[in-house]
Amino acid sequence: MADDESTEYYMLLCDDPSHEVVLIDCGPREMDVIRAVRKVTGQSLWHSRVLARQAPVTLLGGLSAYRAQSAVAVLQSAGAGAEWRQEPEPGKRTAPSA
């Protein structure tokens, strides 16, 4: 490649990275958070309670940024500490800290 040539890169819509929703803390309104977990995950009330009590836990993965933000908004409105993150690239996952 000559010095006067430049390379341009374009991000394709299909290259949109997937995101995950992480429940950080259940907060003081546990029952409201359990209902919110049920709403965003579609799990039973019992499974939602188990997930909420295991915080911090990843609730959902493989979402678009918009869907992840929407799920976090539902959880936060119920009093939970939640965030959305870009999922690591395959092979880039780190081992959980002990």
All heavy atoms as an XYZ file, in Angstrom:
744
protein
N       0.848     -1.172      0.000
C       0.000      0.000      0.000
C       0.893      1.234      0.000
O       1.806      1.348      0.802
C      -0.903     -0.042      1.236
C      -1.787      1.154      1.396
S      -2.839      1.013      2.853
C      -4.312      0.462      2.102
N       0.633      2.140     -0.879
C       1.425      3.360     -0.986
C       1.084      4.308      0.155
O       0.026      4.212      0.769
C       1.160      4.021     -2.333
N       1.980      5.257      0.424
C       1.782      6.200      1.520
C       0.587      7.120      1.304
O      -0.033      7.585      2.257
C       3.040      7.054      1.719
C       4.181      6.224      2.279
O       3.899      5.215      2.956
O       5.346      6.597      2.045
N       0.258      7.425      0.052
C      -0.833      8.346     -0.216
C      -2.210      7.676     -0.200
O      -3.224      8.346     -0.276
C      -0.613      9.072     -1.540
C      -0.510      8.096     -2.707
O      -0.289      6.898     -2.464
O      -0.661      8.556     -3.858
N      -2.255      6.354     -0.075
C      -3.538      5.640     -0.006
C      -3.972      5.532      1.449
O      -3.163      5.386      2.347
C      -3.398      4.237     -0.593
C      -3.133      4.230     -2.074
C      -3.037      2.816     -2.604
O      -3.713      1.929     -2.055
O      -2.278      2.605     -3.556
N      -5.255      5.620      1.666
C      -5.771      5.465      3.026
C      -6.807      4.344      3.044
O      -7.404      4.012      2.028
C      -6.403      6.773      3.515
O      -7.524      7.084      2.721
N      -6.988      3.802      4.193
C      -7.942      2.718      4.360
C      -9.113      3.228      5.186
O      -8.916      3.885      6.209
C      -7.284      1.532      5.093
O      -6.132      1.143      4.362
C      -8.240      0.380      5.214
N     -10.308      2.941      4.727
C     -11.501      3.342      5.462
C     -12.203      2.097      5.969
O     -12.296      1.090      5.270
C     -12.441      4.137      4.564
C     -11.869      5.471      4.152
C     -12.867      6.284      3.345
O     -14.078      6.183      3.612
O     -12.417      6.999      2.448
N     -12.707      2.169      7.184
C     -13.447      1.072      7.791
C     -14.860      1.546      8.082
O     -15.075      2.675      8.504
C     -12.777      0.623      9.089
C     -11.409      0.046      8.880
C     -10.269      0.823      9.019
C     -11.262     -1.288      8.522
C      -9.012      0.293      8.817
C     -10.006     -1.828      8.304
C      -8.891     -1.035      8.459
O      -7.659     -1.573      8.266
N     -15.799      0.660      7.866
C     -17.196      0.972      8.110
C     -17.773     -0.057      9.060
O     -17.491     -1.245      8.957
C     -18.008      0.953      6.808
C     -17.551      1.994      5.819
C     -16.639      1.672      4.818
C     -18.026      3.284      5.891
C     -16.214      2.625      3.913
C     -17.602      4.245      4.984
C     -16.709      3.913      4.001
O     -16.290      4.851      3.111
N     -18.599      0.408      9.984
C     -19.284     -0.514     10.879
C     -20.628     -0.867     10.263
O     -21.414      0.013      9.923
C     -19.506      0.116     12.250
C     -20.151     -0.805     13.224
S     -20.170     -0.045     14.840
C     -21.382     -1.048     15.620
N     -20.879     -2.129     10.080
C     -22.141     -2.580      9.519
C     -23.160     -2.741     10.626
O     -22.818     -3.005     11.770
C     -21.941     -3.914      8.793
C     -20.940     -3.904      7.651
C     -20.766     -5.310      7.098
C     -21.408     -2.965      6.559
N     -24.427     -2.597     10.287
C     -25.471     -2.760     11.293
C     -25.468     -4.154     11.894
O     -25.781     -4.343     13.051
C     -26.839     -2.441     10.695
C     -27.069     -0.990     10.324
C     -28.434     -0.831      9.680
C     -26.936     -0.087     11.525
N     -25.082     -5.128     11.121
C     -25.047     -6.487     11.635
C     -23.884     -6.679     12.610
O     -23.813     -7.679     13.302
C     -24.975     -7.502     10.505
S     -23.496     -7.333      9.496
N     -22.965     -5.708     12.671
C     -21.832     -5.784     13.581
C     -22.151     -5.192     14.946
O     -21.260     -5.053     15.777
C     -20.621     -5.061     12.995
C     -20.039     -5.794     11.809
O     -20.347     -6.995     11.656
O     -19.279     -5.177     11.050
N     -23.403     -4.824     15.190
C     -23.796     -4.262     16.482
C     -23.507     -5.291     17.572
O     -24.021     -6.409     17.522
C     -25.282     -3.902     16.473
C     -25.716     -3.203     17.749
O     -24.876     -2.512     18.355
O     -26.886     -3.365     18.134
N     -22.671     -4.946     18.530
C     -22.336     -5.918     19.575
C     -23.541     -6.210     20.460
O     -24.419     -5.365     20.639
C     -21.222     -5.223     20.356
C     -21.420     -3.772     20.097
C     -22.027     -3.667     18.729
N     -23.577     -7.396     21.007
C     -24.677     -7.744     21.896
C     -24.375     -7.248     23.308
O     -23.227     -7.019     23.672
C     -24.915     -9.254     21.885
O     -23.756     -9.936     22.296
N     -25.427     -7.084     24.079
C     -25.324     -6.544     25.428
C     -25.963     -7.503     26.419
O     -26.793     -8.333     26.052
C     -26.005     -5.181     25.499
C     -25.340     -4.155     24.645
N     -25.563     -4.056     23.294
C     -24.434     -3.200     24.943
C     -24.832     -3.072     22.806
N     -24.140     -2.533     23.770
N     -25.582     -7.353     27.680
C     -26.165     -8.155     28.744
C     -26.682     -7.245     29.838
O     -26.223     -6.117     29.989
C     -25.140     -9.147     29.292
C     -23.901     -8.521     29.876
C     -22.827     -9.530     30.241
O     -22.925    -10.700     29.831
O     -21.887     -9.135     30.941
N     -27.663     -7.749     30.593
C     -28.246     -7.012     31.701
C     -27.798     -7.693     32.988
O     -27.978     -8.899     33.152
C     -29.788     -7.004     31.612
C     -30.398     -6.337     32.834
C     -30.239     -6.312     30.337
N     -27.214     -6.893     33.892
C     -26.692     -7.422     35.144
C     -27.440     -6.787     36.304
O     -27.521     -5.556     36.406
C     -25.180     -7.138     35.275
C     -24.636     -7.696     36.576
C     -24.431     -7.707     34.086
N     -27.983     -7.634     37.168
C     -28.616     -7.171     38.410
C     -27.510     -7.067     39.446
O     -26.911     -8.074     39.825
C     -29.698     -8.149     38.861
C     -30.403     -7.814     40.172
C     -31.219     -6.539     40.032
C     -31.287     -8.965     40.601
N     -27.220     -5.870     39.889
C     -26.132     -5.620     40.830
C     -26.598     -5.809     42.274
O     -25.932     -6.456     43.073
C     -25.570     -4.189     40.660
C     -25.124     -3.941     39.226
C     -24.451     -3.912     41.652
C     -23.977     -4.800     38.770
N     -27.752     -5.227     42.595
C     -28.247     -5.243     43.962
C     -29.768     -5.250     43.941
O     -30.383     -4.578     43.123
C     -27.729     -4.003     44.704
C     -28.168     -3.941     46.146
O     -28.364     -5.006     46.754
O     -28.312     -2.817     46.663
N     -30.336     -6.005     44.843
C     -31.792     -6.118     44.901
C     -32.444     -4.873     45.501
O     -33.567     -4.541     45.164
C     -32.170     -7.360     45.712
S     -33.841     -7.906     45.412
N     -31.742     -4.177     46.371
C     -32.292     -2.965     46.967
C     -33.285     -3.270     48.074
O     -33.549     -4.422     48.410
N     -33.877     -2.230     48.641
C     -34.774     -2.409     49.788
C     -36.167     -2.945     49.431
O     -36.851     -3.493     50.282
C     -34.874     -1.002     50.385
C     -34.621     -0.093     49.225
C     -33.648     -0.825     48.341
N     -36.570     -2.810     48.182
C     -37.910     -3.258     47.759
C     -37.793     -4.585     47.027
O     -38.036     -4.683     45.835
C     -38.550     -2.189     46.877
C     -38.717     -0.873     47.596
C     -39.250      0.274     46.775
N     -39.637     -0.011     45.411
C     -39.535      0.878     44.433
N     -39.043      2.060     44.665
N     -39.919      0.569     43.216
N     -37.476     -5.631     47.780
C     -37.176     -6.930     47.179
C     -38.333     -7.479     46.345
O     -38.122     -7.971     45.229
C     -36.804     -7.935     48.267
C     -36.441     -9.292     47.711
C     -36.060    -10.310     48.773
O     -36.384    -10.105     49.956
O     -35.462    -11.322     48.394
N     -39.541     -7.408     46.837
C     -40.671     -7.984     46.099
C     -40.913     -7.245     44.785
O     -41.217     -7.871     43.762
C     -41.935     -7.979     46.964
C     -43.016     -8.888     46.458
S     -42.421    -10.582     46.397
C     -43.290    -11.188     45.002
N     -40.752     -5.920     44.783
C     -40.903     -5.158     43.544
C     -39.829     -5.552     42.533
O     -40.100     -5.673     41.337
C     -40.816     -3.654     43.821
C     -42.016     -3.138     44.604
O     -43.069     -3.807     44.584
O     -41.888     -2.072     45.240
N     -38.616     -5.776     43.018
C     -37.520     -6.174     42.138
C     -37.764     -7.577     41.592
O     -37.522     -7.841     40.417
C     -36.167     -6.083     42.881
C     -35.043     -6.674     42.041
C     -35.871     -4.636     43.245
N     -38.266     -8.472     42.420
C     -38.568     -9.835     41.961
C     -39.600     -9.793     40.844
O     -39.473    -10.485     39.831
C     -39.030    -10.716     43.134
C     -37.858    -10.966     44.090
C     -39.611    -12.029     42.635
C     -38.248    -11.618     45.398
N     -40.615     -8.966     40.998
C     -41.632     -8.826     39.942
C     -41.027     -8.243     38.665
O     -41.375     -8.643     37.556
C     -42.772     -7.937     40.428
C     -43.661     -8.605     41.434
C     -44.855     -7.723     41.772
N     -45.550     -8.236     42.918
C     -45.663     -7.611     44.082
N     -45.134     -6.403     44.248
N     -46.314     -8.155     45.081
N     -40.105     -7.285     38.831
C     -39.447     -6.689     37.664
C     -38.555     -7.719     36.960
O     -38.524     -7.774     35.730
C     -38.629     -5.470     38.086
N     -37.851     -8.545     37.739
C     -37.030     -9.608     37.158
C     -37.920    -10.562     36.376
O     -37.595    -10.979     35.263
C     -36.224    -10.359     38.242
C     -35.581    -11.618     37.690
C     -35.172     -9.445     38.848
N     -39.061    -10.876     36.943
C     -40.008    -11.760     36.247
C     -40.475    -11.134     34.938
O     -40.583    -11.807     33.911
C     -41.201    -12.046     37.154
C     -42.190    -12.990     36.534
C     -43.336    -13.264     37.455
N     -44.167    -14.316     36.890
C     -45.344    -14.643     37.354
N     -45.834    -14.025     38.408
N     -46.035    -15.588     36.788
N     -40.736     -9.832     34.979
C     -41.228     -9.146     33.783
C     -40.187     -9.152     32.662
O     -40.526     -9.402     31.508
C     -41.593     -7.707     34.139
C     -42.162     -6.921     33.000
C     -42.580     -5.535     33.448
C     -43.202     -4.767     32.306
N     -43.657     -3.445     32.740
N     -38.923     -8.889     32.991
C     -37.907     -8.784     31.929
C     -37.378    -10.138     31.475
O     -36.945    -10.278     30.333
C     -36.730     -7.861     32.322
C     -37.207     -6.456     32.592
C     -35.945     -8.397     33.482
N     -37.410    -11.161     32.352
C     -36.863    -12.461     31.974
C     -37.913    -13.445     31.498
O     -37.595    -14.384     30.764
C     -36.112    -13.120     33.146
O     -37.032    -13.382     34.214
C     -34.957    -12.268     33.616
N     -39.159    -13.280     31.948
C     -40.202    -14.230     31.591
C     -40.161    -15.494     32.440
O     -40.886    -16.447     32.171
N     -39.315    -15.506     33.464
C     -39.213    -16.663     34.362
C     -40.397    -16.690     35.325
O     -41.123    -15.713     35.472
C     -37.902    -16.582     35.168
C     -36.658    -16.644     34.339
C     -36.376    -18.050     33.835
O     -36.694    -19.026     34.491
N     -35.780    -18.129     32.667
N     -40.542    -17.804     36.006
C     -41.591    -17.912     37.020
C     -41.228    -17.012     38.207
O     -40.089    -16.556     38.346
C     -41.716    -19.360     37.502
O     -40.563    -19.731     38.243
N     -42.194    -16.790     39.066
C     -41.963    -15.960     40.244
C     -40.896    -16.591     41.139
O     -40.032    -15.905     41.681
C     -43.273    -15.762     41.013
C     -43.279    -14.701     42.093
C     -42.933    -13.344     41.512
C     -44.631    -14.647     42.773
N     -40.922    -17.906     41.270
C     -39.941    -18.600     42.106
C     -38.533    -18.443     41.534
O     -37.593    -18.113     42.262
C     -40.312    -20.084     42.214
C     -39.401    -20.826     43.128
C     -39.490    -20.899     44.483
C     -38.249    -21.592     42.750
N     -38.463    -21.657     44.975
C     -37.687    -22.101     43.935
C     -37.646    -21.888     41.549
C     -36.548    -22.892     43.929
C     -36.515    -22.669     41.550
C     -35.975    -23.171     42.728
N     -38.370    -18.665     40.220
C     -37.056    -18.507     39.593
C     -36.584    -17.053     39.658
O     -35.390    -16.785     39.844
C     -37.076    -18.974     38.137
C     -37.018    -20.448     37.991
N     -38.128    -21.202     37.712
C     -35.979    -21.319     38.113
C     -37.780    -22.481     37.655
N     -36.482    -22.581     37.895
N     -37.499    -16.128     39.520
C     -37.148    -14.711     39.604
C     -36.654    -14.359     40.998
O     -35.703    -13.592     41.156
C     -38.356    -13.842     39.249
O     -38.756    -14.100     37.928
N     -37.273    -14.924     42.024
C     -36.825    -14.690     43.396
C     -35.419    -15.252     43.612
O     -34.564    -14.608     44.214
C     -37.789    -15.328     44.401
C     -37.451    -14.971     45.846
C     -38.271    -15.753     46.803
N     -37.673    -17.098     46.806
C     -38.150    -18.121     47.470
N     -39.265    -18.015     48.132
N     -37.538    -19.285     47.438
N     -35.176    -16.446     43.094
C     -33.850    -17.061     43.221
C     -32.804    -16.180     42.539
O     -31.733    -15.916     43.102
C     -33.854    -18.486     42.636
C     -32.443    -19.033     42.526
C     -34.718    -19.407     43.485
N     -33.093    -15.705     41.336
C     -32.158    -14.837     40.620
C     -31.899    -13.542     41.381
O     -30.749    -13.108     41.504
C     -32.689    -14.509     39.223
C     -32.563    -15.587     38.168
C     -33.316    -15.176     36.908
C     -31.107    -15.856     37.846
N     -32.957    -12.917     41.880
C     -32.815    -11.645     42.588
C     -31.963    -11.798     43.834
O     -31.173    -10.914     44.172
C     -34.190    -11.083     42.944
N     -32.083    -12.909     44.506
C     -31.315    -13.131     45.741
C     -29.872    -13.546     45.469
O     -29.071    -13.578     46.382
C     -32.017    -14.169     46.603
C     -33.308    -13.612     47.174
C     -33.977    -14.572     48.091
N     -35.154    -13.948     48.690
C     -36.011    -14.586     49.454
N     -35.826    -15.865     49.726
N     -37.044    -13.947     49.966
N     -29.541    -13.849     44.224
C     -28.168    -14.221     43.863
C     -27.353    -13.023     43.381
O     -26.229    -13.199     42.942
C     -28.169    -15.275     42.758
C     -28.634    -16.625     43.185
C     -28.654    -17.607     42.025
O     -28.553    -17.239     40.867
N     -28.803    -18.878     42.354
N     -27.919    -11.833     43.457
C     -27.236    -10.641     42.931
C     -25.846    -10.516     43.544
O     -25.676    -10.802     44.714
C     -28.060     -9.404     43.218
N     -24.860    -10.141     42.764
C     -24.874     -9.747     41.354
C     -24.946    -10.956     40.426
O     -24.241    -11.939     40.622
C     -23.556     -9.006     41.174
C     -22.658     -9.567     42.221
C     -23.541     -9.974     43.360
N     -25.836    -10.861     39.436
C     -26.063    -11.960     38.502
C     -26.455    -11.384     37.138
O     -27.111    -10.350     37.048
C     -27.167    -12.902     39.043
C     -28.497    -12.185     39.161
C     -27.313    -14.144     38.208
N     -26.013    -12.056     36.075
C     -26.413    -11.672     34.722
C     -27.791    -12.258     34.448
O     -27.979    -13.466     34.513
C     -25.406    -12.198     33.689
O     -24.116    -11.666     33.995
C     -25.806    -11.781     32.285
N     -28.752    -11.385     34.161
C     -30.131    -11.828     33.926
C     -30.380    -12.176     32.470
O     -31.045    -13.159     32.159
C     -31.123    -10.736     34.349
C     -31.155    -10.371     35.824
C     -32.141     -9.232     36.052
C     -31.518    -11.578     36.666
N     -29.886    -11.347     31.554
C     -30.144    -11.516     30.132
C     -28.865    -11.286     29.351
O     -28.007    -10.512     29.764
C     -31.204    -10.509     29.655
C     -32.575    -10.584     30.309
C     -33.381     -9.345     29.970
C     -33.304    -11.819     29.859
N     -28.762    -11.921     28.208
C     -27.608    -11.722     27.341
C     -28.036    -11.759     25.886
O     -29.128    -12.218     25.553
N     -27.177    -11.266     25.018
C     -27.451    -11.283     23.590
C     -28.484    -10.282     23.143
O     -29.153    -10.488     22.134
N     -28.618     -9.179     23.870
C     -29.630     -8.175     23.547
C     -29.034     -7.020     22.757
O     -27.843     -6.756     22.828
C     -30.231     -7.608     24.837
C     -30.895     -8.576     25.799
C     -31.309     -7.844     27.060
C     -32.090     -9.225     25.147
N     -29.908     -6.323     22.044
C     -29.493     -5.073     21.426
C     -29.350     -4.034     22.540
O     -29.848     -4.223     23.651
C     -30.553     -4.601     20.424
O     -31.739     -4.245     21.102
N     -28.683     -2.948     22.247
C     -28.483     -1.895     23.247
C     -29.832     -1.346     23.728
O     -30.028     -1.116     24.923
C     -27.623     -0.778     22.682
N     -30.755     -1.162     22.812
C     -32.073     -0.617     23.181
C     -32.817     -1.551     24.137
O     -33.360     -1.106     25.146
C     -32.904     -0.367     21.921
C     -34.300      0.100     22.235
C     -34.543      1.414     22.621
C     -35.383     -0.782     22.174
C     -35.820      1.847     22.927
C     -36.661     -0.364     22.482
C     -36.878      0.951     22.856
O     -38.144      1.372     23.171
N     -32.854     -2.843     23.823
C     -33.558     -3.798     24.692
C     -32.884     -3.914     26.052
O     -33.552     -4.042     27.066
C     -33.657     -5.152     24.019
C     -34.612     -5.113     22.826
C     -34.999     -6.456     22.319
N     -35.673     -7.216     23.353
C     -35.645     -8.544     23.428
N     -34.993     -9.245     22.536
N     -36.278     -9.178     24.382
N     -31.550     -3.854     26.074
C     -30.834     -3.924     27.349
C     -31.131     -2.690     28.201
O     -31.394     -2.805     29.403
C     -29.338     -4.060     27.110
N     -31.130     -1.519     27.585
C     -31.444     -0.287     28.313
C     -32.875     -0.312     28.844
O     -33.136      0.130     29.968
C     -31.257      0.936     27.418
C     -29.826      1.265     27.125
C     -29.690      2.390     26.116
O     -30.571      2.623     25.282
N     -28.572      3.083     26.173
N     -33.801     -0.834     28.064
C     -35.194     -0.915     28.492
C     -35.344     -1.837     29.692
O     -36.054     -1.522     30.642
C     -36.077     -1.414     27.348
O     -36.030     -0.534     26.264
N     -34.666     -2.981     29.674
C     -34.737     -3.917     30.793
C     -34.142     -3.304     32.050
O     -34.694     -3.451     33.150
C     -34.016     -5.218     30.442
N     -33.035     -2.588     31.911
C     -32.417     -1.926     33.057
C     -33.343     -0.855     33.619
O     -33.460     -0.706     34.839
C     -31.038     -1.342     32.675
C     -30.517     -0.399     33.742
C     -30.049     -2.468     32.441
N     -34.023     -0.129     32.770
C     -34.960      0.901     33.225
C     -36.083      0.289     34.056
O     -36.473      0.841     35.095
C     -35.529      1.664     32.037
N     -36.597     -0.866     33.637
C     -37.652     -1.553     34.390
C     -37.123     -1.965     35.756
O     -37.795     -1.772     36.789
C     -38.183     -2.779     33.606
C     -39.070     -3.645     34.474
C     -38.920     -2.332     32.365
N     -35.930     -2.525     35.794
C     -35.343     -2.973     37.060
C     -35.051     -1.800     37.990
O     -35.343     -1.852     39.192
C     -34.064     -3.769     36.799
C     -34.263     -5.106     36.098
C     -32.933     -5.625     35.567
C     -34.904     -6.109     37.032
N     -34.507     -0.729     37.455
C     -34.185      0.435     38.280
C     -35.438      1.120     38.806
O     -35.434      1.628     39.921
C     -33.311      1.416     37.506
C     -31.902      0.901     37.311
C     -31.033      1.829     36.476
O     -31.539      2.705     35.767
N     -29.728      1.624     36.542
N     -36.508      1.119     38.034
C     -37.751      1.737     38.507
C     -38.359      0.941     39.655
O     -39.136      1.480     40.439
C     -38.759      1.888     37.365
O     -39.219      0.619     36.948
N     -37.983     -0.326     39.782
C     -38.446     -1.158     40.890
C     -37.536     -1.032     42.108
O     -37.813     -1.629     43.146
C     -38.531     -2.614     40.454
N     -36.439     -0.287     41.979
C     -35.546     -0.067     43.106
C     -34.276     -0.899     43.081
O     -33.508     -0.888     44.039
N     -34.040     -1.611     42.000
C     -32.854     -2.464     41.900
C     -31.661     -1.670     41.391
O     -31.816     -0.667     40.699
C     -33.122     -3.626     40.955
N     -30.495     -2.163     41.731
C     -29.277     -1.659     41.127
C     -28.992     -2.552     39.931
O     -28.777     -3.752     40.091
N     -29.032     -2.010     38.733
C     -28.835     -2.810     37.526
C     -28.070     -1.991     36.504
O     -28.095     -0.761     36.536
C     -30.179     -3.243     36.951
N     -27.386     -2.696     35.613
C     -26.670     -2.025     34.533
C     -26.632     -2.927     33.318
O     -26.847     -4.126     33.423
C     -25.251     -1.646     34.948
C     -24.354     -2.802     35.275
C     -22.971     -2.359     35.745
O     -22.827     -1.269     36.312
O     -22.031     -3.142     35.523
N     -26.381     -2.306     32.175
C     -26.213     -3.076     30.940
C     -24.786     -2.883     30.467
O     -24.190     -1.838     30.648
C     -27.230     -2.684     29.884
C     -27.178     -1.259     29.435
C     -27.688     -0.173     30.086
C     -26.581     -0.748     28.250
N     -27.444      0.965     29.374
C     -26.768      0.646     28.242
C     -25.913     -1.344     27.194
C     -26.316      1.454     27.225
C     -25.453     -0.535     26.166
C     -25.666      0.850     26.188
N     -24.240     -3.944     29.911
C     -22.849     -3.950     29.469
C     -22.759     -4.592     28.098
O     -23.567     -5.440     27.757
C     -21.983     -4.788     30.400
C     -22.046     -4.442     31.842
C     -21.255     -5.449     32.641
N     -21.346     -5.149     34.064
C     -21.060     -6.003     35.014
N     -20.672     -7.222     34.707
N     -21.160     -5.658     36.260
N     -21.733     -4.209     27.388
C     -21.457     -4.891     26.124
C     -20.843     -6.241     26.478
O     -19.951     -6.327     27.321
C     -20.495     -4.077     25.278
C     -20.212     -4.701     23.938
C     -19.345     -3.820     23.082
O     -19.330     -2.603     23.239
N     -18.599     -4.426     22.194
N     -21.358     -7.297     25.863
C     -20.817     -8.614     26.136
C     -19.402     -8.715     25.592
O     -19.107     -8.187     24.524
C     -21.679     -9.710     25.500
C     -22.984     -9.920     26.215
C     -23.772    -11.073     25.626
O     -23.519    -11.472     24.465
O     -24.647    -11.581     26.325
N     -18.523     -9.404     26.318
C     -17.168     -9.585     25.797
C     -17.200    -10.415     24.520
O     -18.099    -11.225     24.316
C     -16.451    -10.357     26.898
C     -17.345    -10.359     28.072
C     -18.720    -10.003     27.602
N     -16.204    -10.218     23.672
C     -16.098    -11.005     22.453
C     -15.838    -12.457     22.820
O     -15.260    -12.740     23.864
C     -14.953    -10.476     21.593
C     -15.191     -9.086     21.049
C     -14.011     -8.583     20.247
O     -13.170     -9.411     19.829
O     -13.922     -7.370     20.049
N     -16.267    -13.385     21.977
C     -16.013    -14.800     22.276
C     -14.520    -15.042     22.487
O     -13.692    -14.543     21.742
C     -16.508    -15.527     21.028
C     -17.480    -14.587     20.400
C     -16.998    -13.205     20.746
N     -14.208    -15.802     23.523
C     -12.828    -16.075     23.848
C     -12.176    -15.024     24.715
O     -11.060    -15.177     25.162
N     -12.874    -13.919     24.976
C     -12.323    -12.841     25.780
C     -12.859    -12.839     27.206
O     -12.549    -11.965     27.973
C     -12.626    -11.485     25.133
C     -12.054    -11.299     23.779
C     -10.669    -10.780     23.873
C     -10.169    -10.519     22.454
N      -8.896     -9.904     22.417
N     -13.708    -13.780     27.538
C     -14.284    -13.820     28.884
C     -13.186    -14.066     29.898
O     -12.278    -14.844     29.692
C     -15.334    -14.914     29.004
C     -16.577    -14.604     28.211
C     -17.740    -15.403     28.757
N     -18.936    -15.168     27.995
C     -19.824    -14.235     28.303
N     -19.663    -13.491     29.342
N     -20.891    -14.090     27.562
N     -13.325    -13.395     31.024
C     -12.361    -13.590     32.081
C     -12.943    -14.540     33.116
O     -14.151    -14.655     33.259
C     -12.026    -12.245     32.766
O     -13.239    -11.674     33.263
C     -11.375    -11.293     31.777
N     -12.080    -15.203     33.824
C     -12.530    -16.109     34.869
C     -13.109    -15.302     36.020
O     -12.636    -14.204     36.322
C     -11.357    -16.960     35.353
N     -14.151    -15.811     36.671
C     -14.726    -15.085     37.802
C     -13.695    -14.969     38.924
O     -12.909    -15.872     39.157
C     -15.922    -15.923     38.233
C     -15.812    -17.213     37.498
C     -14.830    -17.047     36.397
N     -13.712    -13.821     39.587
C     -12.773    -13.635     40.682
C     -13.237    -14.395     41.917
O     -14.428    -14.499     42.177
C     -12.627    -12.146     40.996
O     -13.881    -11.598     41.333
N     -12.310    -14.920     42.641
C     -12.638    -15.730     43.833
C     -12.814    -14.881     45.049
O     -12.482    -13.800     45.165
C     -11.561    -16.756     44.066
